[in-house]
Amino acid sequence: MIATLRDTKAKLSEMVKLAGEGEDVLITVHGKIAARLTQAATARPPQDNGKWIKELAALRRKYGTGKPGRSADEIVSEGRDDRV
């Protein structure tokens, strides 16, 4: 849907409802598109990191890569030391 800024101000509740239902509302100013109302992104359900961690540990054992137990700070500082 395309609406002027004036129409959008007058019917903001309706425009927000349309956007919430998935319809993009393009807002024009002096005949040019200036903004878009769109549906808000939905939150993703939390991930189960336990499964991912087990898979990563299995890959490390299989391929012998990485050093399990290193902290992120150790990895970052190692990368910085390589550049010096």
C-alpha positions as a printed Julia matrix, in Angstrom:
84×3 Matrix{Float64}:
  0.0     0.0    0.0
  1.18    3.51  -0.75
  0.0     6.39   1.44
  0.89   10.03   1.79
  2.4    11.29   5.02
 -0.82   13.2    5.7
 -2.94   10.04   5.27
 -0.52    8.07   7.41
 -0.77   10.62  10.23
 -4.56   10.54  10.06
 -4.81    6.73   9.94
 -1.7     5.59  11.79
 -3.49    2.86  13.76
 -4.88    1.37  10.56
 -1.47    1.55   8.84
  0.25   -0.16  11.78
 -2.4    -2.88  11.75
 -1.83   -3.49   8.02
  1.93   -3.63   8.54
  1.46   -6.04  11.43
 -0.53   -8.32   9.13
  2.38   -8.42   6.7
  1.51   -5.67   4.22
  4.25   -3.11   3.55
  3.02    0.46   3.78
  5.07    2.89   1.72
  4.85    6.5    2.89
  5.36    9.28   0.38
  6.38   12.89   0.88
  5.9    15.21  -2.09
  5.24   12.18  -4.31
  8.47   10.35  -3.41
  8.72    7.3   -1.18
 10.29    8.41   2.08
  9.65    5.53   4.49
  8.24    2.05   4.86
  6.18    0.49   7.63
  6.76   -3.24   7.7
  5.99   -6.18   9.94
  8.3    -6.52  12.94
 10.66   -9.5   12.95
  9.57  -12.28  15.24
 11.91  -13.5   17.93
 13.55  -16.84  17.27
 13.19  -19.55  19.88
 16.29  -20.08  22.0
 18.83  -22.5   20.55
 19.93  -25.68  22.23
 23.67  -25.06  22.35
 24.35  -28.35  24.12
 23.8   -30.34  20.92
 26.01  -27.97  18.92
 28.8   -28.16  21.51
 28.72  -31.98  21.42
 28.91  -31.97  17.61
 31.85  -29.54  17.7
 33.69  -31.7   20.25
 33.16  -34.78  18.04
 34.56  -32.92  15.0
 37.58  -31.79  17.01
 38.26  -35.37  18.12
 37.77  -36.7   14.57
 39.98  -34.15  12.81
 42.31  -33.21  15.64
 41.77  -29.5   15.04
 41.44  -26.72  17.51
 42.49  -26.64  21.1
 39.53  -27.49  23.31
 39.28  -25.4   26.4
 40.79  -22.22  24.99
 38.93  -19.08  25.87
 37.85  -16.47  23.34
 40.41  -14.06  24.82
 43.21  -16.57  24.22
 42.14  -17.1   20.62
 41.92  -13.36  19.95
 45.27  -12.61  21.56
 46.88  -15.46  19.59
 45.58  -13.89  16.37
 46.95  -10.52  17.41
 50.35  -12.0   18.29
 50.59  -13.48  14.78
 50.27  -10.0   13.24
 53.14   -8.46  15.18
